[in-house]
Amino acid sequence: MIDELDTARNEIQAAAANSEGTVNEQLSSLDEGIMELGGGDKTTDAHVHVDRVAELEEKLDDLESETEGETRRHIENATAALRSLRERQDAEDDVS
C-alpha cells in the first residue's frame, strides 16, 4: 500500500478514536474507503484512482468543519496525505 494511504488511514483512525456519534461513523466509513483504495496489497506502490482520492479529500474537508482540537488535526493530516498522493500521481501521469 502506498505510504500516503497508510498515513491517511492512521490519521483517520486516530481521529475516530477521539470522536463519537456521526463523526465517528463517517470516519469509519472513510477508513474503509481508503482501505479499499489500497487494494489490499500492502507492499506494492500501486497506482490508485485519482478521482477516488479527490472524493475522499472532499469528504474529509467537509468533516473537518464539524470537528475541533485533536480530531480536526488528525483529519487535516489525513487530508494532506491524500492530497500529496493525488498530486504525486498527477505528476506521474503528466510524465507518462
N, CA, C and O atoms as CSV, one atom per row, in Angstrom:
chain,resi,resn,atom,element,x,y,z
A,1,MET,N,N,0.852,-1.177,0.000
A,1,MET,CA,C,0.000,0.000,0.000
A,1,MET,C,C,0.895,1.236,0.000
A,1,MET,O,O,1.987,1.227,0.569
A,2,ILE,N,N,0.442,2.247,-0.614
A,2,ILE,CA,C,1.182,3.489,-0.737
A,2,ILE,C,C,1.309,4.159,0.632
A,2,ILE,O,O,0.363,4.160,1.419
A,3,ASP,N,N,2.478,4.725,0.907
A,3,ASP,CA,C,2.733,5.360,2.205
A,3,ASP,C,C,1.680,6.395,2.575
A,3,ASP,O,O,1.253,6.465,3.727
A,4,GLU,N,N,1.262,7.198,1.602
A,4,GLU,CA,C,0.269,8.235,1.887
A,4,GLU,C,C,-1.059,7.633,2.338
A,4,GLU,O,O,-1.746,8.199,3.188
A,5,LEU,N,N,-1.416,6.490,1.769
A,5,LEU,CA,C,-2.656,5.836,2.195
A,5,LEU,C,C,-2.529,5.323,3.620
A,5,LEU,O,O,-3.467,5.430,4.411
A,6,ASP,N,N,-1.374,4.770,3.945
A,6,ASP,CA,C,-1.136,4.322,5.325
A,6,ASP,C,C,-1.233,5.494,6.289
A,6,ASP,O,O,-1.864,5.395,7.341
A,7,THR,N,N,-0.606,6.599,5.925
A,7,THR,CA,C,-0.645,7.793,6.778
A,7,THR,C,C,-2.075,8.280,6.948
A,7,THR,O,O,-2.505,8.575,8.062
A,8,ALA,N,N,-2.810,8.365,5.847
A,8,ALA,CA,C,-4.198,8.832,5.910
A,8,ALA,C,C,-5.042,7.914,6.791
A,8,ALA,O,O,-5.827,8.388,7.612
A,9,ARG,N,N,-4.883,6.613,6.622
A,9,ARG,CA,C,-5.654,5.666,7.450
A,9,ARG,C,C,-5.304,5.811,8.925
A,9,ARG,O,O,-6.192,5.824,9.777
A,10,ASN,N,N,-4.024,5.918,9.227
A,10,ASN,CA,C,-3.611,6.066,10.627
A,10,ASN,C,C,-4.198,7.335,11.236
A,10,ASN,O,O,-4.661,7.326,12.377
A,11,GLU,N,N,-4.176,8.418,10.476
A,11,GLU,CA,C,-4.721,9.679,10.976
A,11,GLU,C,C,-6.237,9.598,11.154
A,11,GLU,O,O,-6.777,10.113,12.133
A,12,ILE,N,N,-6.913,8.962,10.221
A,12,ILE,CA,C,-8.367,8.813,10.338
A,12,ILE,C,C,-8.717,7.937,11.534
A,12,ILE,O,O,-9.664,8.230,12.263
A,13,GLN,N,N,-7.969,6.881,11.735
A,13,GLN,CA,C,-8.223,6.019,12.891
A,13,GLN,C,C,-7.975,6.769,14.198
A,13,GLN,O,O,-8.711,6.586,15.167
A,14,ALA,N,N,-6.946,7.607,14.228
A,14,ALA,CA,C,-6.678,8.407,15.426
A,14,ALA,C,C,-7.800,9.419,15.648
A,14,ALA,O,O,-8.218,9.646,16.784
A,15,ALA,N,N,-8.284,10.024,14.569
A,15,ALA,CA,C,-9.400,10.969,14.689
A,15,ALA,C,C,-10.647,10.251,15.199
A,15,ALA,O,O,-11.374,10.780,16.039
A,16,ALA,N,N,-10.890,9.058,14.694
A,16,ALA,CA,C,-12.062,8.286,15.125
A,16,ALA,C,C,-11.972,7.941,16.609
A,16,ALA,O,O,-12.982,7.924,17.311
A,17,ALA,N,N,-10.761,7.669,17.078
A,17,ALA,CA,C,-10.574,7.338,18.493
A,17,ALA,C,C,-10.906,8.526,19.397
A,17,ALA,O,O,-11.219,8.354,20.575
A,18,ASN,N,N,-10.833,9.742,18.825
A,18,ASN,CA,C,-11.118,10.958,19.589
A,18,ASN,C,C,-12.510,11.516,19.320
A,18,ASN,O,O,-12.823,12.626,19.751
A,19,SER,N,N,-13.343,10.765,18.617
A,19,SER,CA,C,-14.661,11.290,18.252
A,19,SER,C,C,-15.747,10.294,18.620
A,19,SER,O,O,-15.481,9.171,19.048
A,20,GLU,N,N,-16.974,10.745,18.439
A,20,GLU,CA,C,-18.110,9.871,18.722
A,20,GLU,C,C,-19.270,10.248,17.814
A,20,GLU,O,O,-19.217,11.250,17.100
A,21,GLY,N,N,-20.295,9.451,17.850
A,21,GLY,CA,C,-21.512,9.741,17.099
A,21,GLY,C,C,-21.315,9.724,15.595
A,21,GLY,O,O,-20.598,8.884,15.052
A,22,THR,N,N,-21.966,10.668,14.938
A,22,THR,CA,C,-21.963,10.739,13.482
A,22,THR,C,C,-20.561,10.931,12.924
A,22,THR,O,O,-20.211,10.328,11.909
A,23,VAL,N,N,-19.764,11.757,13.566
A,23,VAL,CA,C,-18.397,11.991,13.093
A,23,VAL,C,C,-17.616,10.684,13.110
A,23,VAL,O,O,-16.898,10.378,12.158
A,24,ASN,N,N,-17.747,9.922,14.173
A,24,ASN,CA,C,-17.052,8.643,14.277
A,24,ASN,C,C,-17.500,7.693,13.170
A,24,ASN,O,O,-16.674,7.006,12.569
A,25,GLU,N,N,-18.788,7.651,12.903
A,25,GLU,CA,C,-19.316,6.784,11.845
A,25,GLU,C,C,-18.773,7.195,10.483
A,25,GLU,O,O,-18.404,6.341,9.677
A,26,GLN,N,N,-18.724,8.492,10.223
A,26,GLN,CA,C,-18.210,8.976,8.943
A,26,GLN,C,C,-16.724,8.664,8.799
A,26,GLN,O,O,-16.264,8.290,7.720
A,27,LEU,N,N,-15.986,8.816,9.876
A,27,LEU,CA,C,-14.558,8.498,9.835
A,27,LEU,C,C,-14.338,7.007,9.579
A,27,LEU,O,O,-13.432,6.631,8.835
A,28,SER,N,N,-15.151,6.170,10.184
A,28,SER,CA,C,-15.040,4.724,9.957
A,28,SER,C,C,-15.316,4.389,8.495
A,28,SER,O,O,-14.641,3.544,7.906
A,29,SER,N,N,-16.300,5.047,7.922
A,29,SER,CA,C,-16.621,4.835,6.514
A,29,SER,C,C,-15.467,5.282,5.614
A,29,SER,O,O,-15.127,4.599,4.648
A,30,LEU,N,N,-14.871,6.426,5.933
A,30,LEU,CA,C,-13.731,6.913,5.156
A,30,LEU,C,C,-12.530,5.980,5.294
A,30,LEU,O,O,-11.796,5.764,4.329
A,31,ASP,N,N,-12.331,5.434,6.477
A,31,ASP,CA,C,-11.245,4.482,6.696
A,31,ASP,C,C,-11.432,3.264,5.791
A,31,ASP,O,O,-10.478,2.789,5.174
A,32,GLU,N,N,-12.656,2.765,5.716
A,32,GLU,CA,C,-12.943,1.628,4.838
A,32,GLU,C,C,-12.681,1.986,3.376
A,32,GLU,O,O,-12.147,1.178,2.617
A,33,GLY,N,N,-13.060,3.203,2.991
A,33,GLY,CA,C,-12.829,3.646,1.622
A,33,GLY,C,C,-11.354,3.688,1.270
A,33,GLY,O,O,-10.964,3.311,0.165
A,34,ILE,N,N,-10.541,4.140,2.198
A,34,ILE,CA,C,-9.099,4.196,1.952
A,34,ILE,C,C,-8.521,2.788,1.899
A,34,ILE,O,O,-7.635,2.508,1.091
A,35,MET,N,N,-9.016,1.905,2.754
A,35,MET,CA,C,-8.552,0.527,2.736
A,35,MET,C,C,-8.858,-0.109,1.373
A,35,MET,O,O,-8.008,-0.791,0.801
A,36,GLU,N,N,-10.054,0.112,0.864
A,36,GLU,CA,C,-10.433,-0.420,-0.444
A,36,GLU,C,C,-9.584,0.196,-1.552
A,36,GLU,O,O,-9.210,-0.483,-2.509
A,37,LEU,N,N,-9.290,1.462,-1.419
A,37,LEU,CA,C,-8.495,2.169,-2.415
A,37,LEU,C,C,-7.109,1.554,-2.552
A,37,LEU,O,O,-6.546,1.491,-3.645
A,38,GLY,N,N,-6.572,1.104,-1.430
A,38,GLY,CA,C,-5.251,0.480,-1.443
A,38,GLY,C,C,-5.237,-0.885,-2.086
A,38,GLY,O,O,-4.170,-1.407,-2.409
A,39,GLY,N,N,-6.390,-1.466,-2.277
A,39,GLY,CA,C,-6.479,-2.742,-2.969
A,39,GLY,C,C,-5.997,-3.935,-2.181
A,39,GLY,O,O,-5.909,-5.040,-2.717
A,40,GLY,N,N,-5.683,-3.728,-0.919
A,40,GLY,CA,C,-5.318,-4.855,-0.082
A,40,GLY,C,C,-3.857,-5.265,-0.139
A,40,GLY,O,O,-3.404,-5.991,0.746
A,41,ASP,N,N,-3.090,-4.830,-1.151
A,41,ASP,CA,C,-1.683,-5.198,-1.244
A,41,ASP,C,C,-0.852,-4.148,-0.537
A,41,ASP,O,O,-0.663,-3.045,-1.050
A,42,LYS,N,N,-0.359,-4.488,0.631
A,42,LYS,CA,C,0.336,-3.511,1.462
A,42,LYS,C,C,1.795,-3.320,1.073
A,42,LYS,O,O,2.471,-2.465,1.645
A,43,THR,N,N,2.293,-4.082,0.127
A,43,THR,CA,C,3.700,-3.961,-0.227
A,43,THR,C,C,3.915,-3.294,-1.575
A,43,THR,O,O,5.042,-2.921,-1.901
A,44,THR,N,N,2.874,-3.136,-2.354
A,44,THR,CA,C,3.008,-2.593,-3.699
A,44,THR,C,C,2.646,-1.122,-3.724
A,44,THR,O,O,1.643,-0.710,-3.140
A,45,ASP,N,N,3.458,-0.337,-4.397
A,45,ASP,CA,C,3.171,1.077,-4.562
A,45,ASP,C,C,2.270,1.228,-5.787
A,45,ASP,O,O,2.664,1.813,-6.796
A,46,ALA,N,N,1.076,0.700,-5.681
A,46,ALA,CA,C,0.143,0.653,-6.803
A,46,ALA,C,C,-0.439,2.023,-7.100
A,46,ALA,O,O,-0.581,2.873,-6.221
A,47,HIS,N,N,-0.767,2.203,-8.360
A,47,HIS,CA,C,-1.414,3.442,-8.794
A,47,HIS,C,C,-2.879,3.383,-8.369
A,47,HIS,O,O,-3.567,2.404,-8.659
A,48,VAL,N,N,-3.356,4.405,-7.695
A,48,VAL,CA,C,-4.745,4.428,-7.249
A,48,VAL,C,C,-5.543,5.383,-8.121
A,48,VAL,O,O,-4.975,6.184,-8.863
A,49,HIS,N,N,-6.836,5.293,-8.030
A,49,HIS,CA,C,-7.717,6.142,-8.817
A,49,HIS,C,C,-7.724,7.553,-8.241
A,49,HIS,O,O,-8.201,7.780,-7.129
A,50,VAL,N,N,-7.195,8.486,-9.004
A,50,VAL,CA,C,-7.055,9.868,-8.546
A,50,VAL,C,C,-8.422,10.475,-8.236
A,50,VAL,O,O,-8.549,11.247,-7.286
A,51,ASP,N,N,-9.436,10.141,-9.018
A,51,ASP,CA,C,-10.777,10.681,-8.771
A,51,ASP,C,C,-11.304,10.239,-7.409
A,51,ASP,O,O,-11.941,11.020,-6.702
A,52,ARG,N,N,-11.042,9.005,-7.048
A,52,ARG,CA,C,-11.500,8.489,-5.753
A,52,ARG,C,C,-10.748,9.170,-4.611
A,52,ARG,O,O,-11.333,9.472,-3.571
A,53,VAL,N,N,-9.469,9.409,-4.804
A,53,VAL,CA,C,-8.679,10.107,-3.785
A,53,VAL,C,C,-9.240,11.514,-3.588
A,53,VAL,O,O,-9.395,11.969,-2.454
A,54,ALA,N,N,-9.543,12.199,-4.683
A,54,ALA,CA,C,-10.101,13.551,-4.597
A,54,ALA,C,C,-11.448,13.541,-3.879
A,54,ALA,O,O,-11.754,14.456,-3.114
A,55,GLU,N,N,-12.244,12.515,-4.121
A,55,GLU,CA,C,-13.541,12.390,-3.449
A,55,GLU,C,C,-13.358,12.225,-1.937
A,55,GLU,O,O,-14.075,12.840,-1.147
A,56,LEU,N,N,-12.405,11.399,-1.550
A,56,LEU,CA,C,-12.129,11.210,-0.122
A,56,LEU,C,C,-11.613,12.500,0.512
A,56,LEU,O,O,-11.980,12.834,1.638
A,57,GLU,N,N,-10.764,13.222,-0.213
A,57,GLU,CA,C,-10.278,14.522,0.278
A,57,GLU,C,C,-11.441,15.467,0.551
A,57,GLU,O,O,-11.493,16.127,1.589
A,58,GLU,N,N,-12.364,15.520,-0.387
A,58,GLU,CA,C,-13.516,16.415,-0.251
A,58,GLU,C,C,-14.366,16.044,0.962
A,58,GLU,O,O,-14.819,16.918,1.701
A,59,LYS,N,N,-14.579,14.755,1.161
A,59,LYS,CA,C,-15.361,14.309,2.316
A,59,LYS,C,C,-14.661,14.662,3.623
A,59,LYS,O,O,-15.307,15.062,4.591
A,60,LEU,N,N,-13.346,14.514,3.647
A,60,LEU,CA,C,-12.594,14.886,4.847
A,60,LEU,C,C,-12.660,16.389,5.091
A,60,LEU,O,O,-12.798,16.831,6.232
A,61,ASP,N,N,-12.562,17.173,4.021
A,61,ASP,CA,C,-12.675,18.629,4.160
A,61,ASP,C,C,-14.022,19.009,4.772
A,61,ASP,O,O,-14.089,19.861,5.658
A,62,ASP,N,N,-15.086,18.377,4.297
A,62,ASP,CA,C,-16.421,18.654,4.836
A,62,ASP,C,C,-16.505,18.262,6.309
A,62,ASP,O,O,-17.080,18.988,7.121
A,63,LEU,N,N,-15.937,17.129,6.639
A,63,LEU,CA,C,-15.987,16.633,8.010
A,63,LEU,C,C,-15.148,17.496,8.953
A,63,LEU,O,O,-15.482,17.658,10.126
A,64,GLU,N,N,-14.074,18.037,8.430
A,64,GLU,CA,C,-13.190,18.875,9.248
A,64,GLU,C,C,-13.943,20.043,9.879
A,64,GLU,O,O,-13.671,20.419,11.020
A,65,SER,N,N,-14.878,20.609,9.144
A,65,SER,CA,C,-15.623,21.765,9.657
A,65,SER,C,C,-16.528,21.397,10.836
A,65,SER,O,O,-16.993,22.274,11.564
A,66,GLU,N,N,-16.771,20.112,11.018
A,66,GLU,CA,C,-17.622,19.653,12.115
A,66,GLU,C,C,-16.826,19.250,13.348
A,66,GLU,O,O,-17.402,18.816,14.346
A,67,THR,N,N,-15.508,19.390,13.285
A,67,THR,CA,C,-14.664,18.914,14.379
A,67,THR,C,C,-13.778,20.032,14.908
A,67,THR,O,O,-13.729,21.130,14.355
A,68,GLU,N,N,-13.087,19.723,15.984
A,68,GLU,CA,C,-12.142,20.674,16.567
A,68,GLU,C,C,-11.054,19.913,17.301
A,68,GLU,O,O,-11.141,18.698,17.484
A,69,GLY,N,N,-10.039,20.635,17.714
A,69,GLY,CA,C,-8.971,20.066,18.530
A,69,GLY,C,C,-8.204,18.945,17.861
A,69,GLY,O,O,-7.875,19.009,16.677
A,70,GLU,N,N,-7.930,17.923,18.641
A,70,GLU,CA,C,-7.125,16.780,18.201
A,70,GLU,C,C,-7.765,16.067,17.007
A,70,GLU,O,O,-7.068,15.659,16.078
A,71,THR,N,N,-9.069,15.920,17.035
A,71,THR,CA,C,-9.762,15.255,15.929
A,71,THR,C,C,-9.548,16.022,14.633
A,71,THR,O,O,-9.255,15.428,13.596
A,72,ARG,N,N,-9.691,17.326,14.694
A,72,ARG,CA,C,-9.501,18.157,13.499
A,72,ARG,C,C,-8.063,18.047,12.991
A,72,ARG,O,O,-7.836,17.960,11.784
A,73,ARG,N,N,-7.104,18.051,13.898
A,73,ARG,CA,C,-5.697,17.949,13.488
A,73,ARG,C,C,-5.444,16.644,12.736
A,73,ARG,O,O,-4.742,16.638,11.725
A,74,HIS,N,N,-6.006,15.550,13.221
A,74,HIS,CA,C,-5.834,14.261,12.539
A,74,HIS,C,C,-6.506,14.272,11.163
A,74,HIS,O,O,-5.967,13.726,10.201
A,75,ILE,N,N,-7.665,14.888,11.075
A,75,ILE,CA,C,-8.353,14.978,9.783
A,75,ILE,C,C,-7.544,15.831,8.812
A,75,ILE,O,O,-7.424,15.486,7.636
A,76,GLU,N,N,-6.996,16.931,9.289
A,76,GLU,CA,C,-6.141,17.780,8.439
A,76,GLU,C,C,-4.937,16.991,7.928
A,76,GLU,O,O,-4.574,17.103,6.758
A,77,ASN,N,N,-4.324,16.202,8.793
A,77,ASN,CA,C,-3.166,15.396,8.394
A,77,ASN,C,C,-3.553,14.333,7.365
A,77,ASN,O,O,-2.810,14.081,6.417
A,78,ALA,N,N,-4.711,13.714,7.555
A,78,ALA,CA,C,-5.184,12.709,6.599
A,78,ALA,C,C,-5.445,13.351,5.242
A,78,ALA,O,O,-5.088,12.795,4.204
A,79,THR,N,N,-6.066,14.517,5.258
A,79,THR,CA,C,-6.344,15.237,4.016
A,79,THR,C,C,-5.048,15.598,3.306
A,79,THR,O,O,-4.944,15.453,2.088
A,80,ALA,N,N,-4.069,16.062,4.053
A,80,ALA,CA,C,-2.774,16.428,3.467
A,80,ALA,C,C,-2.090,15.212,2.838
A,80,ALA,O,O,-1.478,15.326,1.775
A,81,ALA,N,N,-2.189,14.064,3.481
A,81,ALA,CA,C,-1.583,12.848,2.932
A,81,ALA,C,C,-2.250,12.453,1.619
A,81,ALA,O,O,-1.571,12.087,0.660
A,82,LEU,N,N,-3.573,12.527,1.577
A,82,LEU,CA,C,-4.285,12.191,0.344
A,82,LEU,C,C,-3.981,13.198,-0.760
A,82,LEU,O,O,-3.827,12.823,-1.923
A,83,ARG,N,N,-3.894,14.458,-0.400
A,83,ARG,CA,C,-3.566,15.494,-1.387
A,83,ARG,C,C,-2.173,15.241,-1.971
A,83,ARG,O,O,-1.968,15.363,-3.178
A,84,SER,N,N,-1.232,14.891,-1.116
A,84,SER,CA,C,0.126,14.593,-1.562
A,84,SER,C,C,0.122,13.414,-2.539
A,84,SER,O,O,0.794,13.450,-3.570
A,85,LEU,N,N,-0.632,12.386,-2.207
A,85,LEU,CA,C,-0.743,11.218,-3.086
A,85,LEU,C,C,-1.328,11.615,-4.437
A,85,LEU,O,O,-0.798,11.239,-5.482
A,86,ARG,N,N,-2.404,12.364,-4.415
A,86,ARG,CA,C,-3.067,12.768,-5.657
A,86,ARG,C,C,-2.140,13.622,-6.511
A,86,ARG,O,O,-2.054,13.422,-7.723
A,87,GLU,N,N,-1.452,14.566,-5.894
A,87,GLU,CA,C,-0.543,15.438,-6.639
A,87,GLU,C,C,0.628,14.656,-7.226
A,87,GLU,O,O,1.057,14.920,-8.350
A,88,ARG,N,N,1.139,13.700,-6.466
A,88,ARG,CA,C,2.247,12.879,-6.961
A,88,ARG,C,C,1.793,12.050,-8.156
A,88,ARG,O,O,2.512,11.930,-9.148
A,89,GLN,N,N,0.609,11.485,-8.054
A,89,GLN,CA,C,0.124,10.662,-9.162
A,89,GLN,C,C,-0.239,11.508,-10.377
A,89,GLN,O,O,-0.059,11.072,-11.514
A,90,ASP,N,N,-0.747,12.711,-10.142
A,90,ASP,CA,C,-0.998,13.624,-11.261
A,90,ASP,C,C,0.310,13.925,-11.991
A,90,ASP,O,O,0.351,13.939,-13.222
A,91,ALA,N,N,1.367,14.164,-11.236
A,91,ALA,CA,C,2.672,14.462,-11.829
A,91,ALA,C,C,3.200,13.253,-12.604
A,91,ALA,O,O,3.764,13.408,-13.687
A,92,GLU,N,N,3.017,12.056,-12.055
A,92,GLU,CA,C,3.454,10.843,-12.746
A,92,GLU,C,C,2.670,10.647,-14.037
A,92,GLU,O,O,3.228,10.217,-15.046
A,93,ASP,N,N,1.383,10.959,-14.008
A,93,ASP,CA,C,0.557,10.832,-15.207
A,93,ASP,C,C,1.001,11.816,-16.283
A,93,ASP,O,O,0.961,11.500,-17.472
A,94,ASP,N,N,1.425,13.009,-15.866
A,94,ASP,CA,C,1.891,14.016,-16.817
A,94,ASP,C,C,3.170,13.574,-17.514
A,94,ASP,O,O,3.399,13.913,-18.674
A,95,VAL,N,N,4.005,12.814,-16.804
A,95,VAL,CA,C,5.270,12.342,-17.357
A,95,VAL,C,C,5.036,11.181,-18.319
A,95,VAL,O,O,5.754,11.033,-19.308
A,96,SER,N,N,4.037,10.366,-18.029
A,96,SER,CA,C,3.767,9.165,-18.847
A,96,SER,C,C,3.289,9.492,-20.225
A,96,SER,O,O,3.025,8.587,-21.017
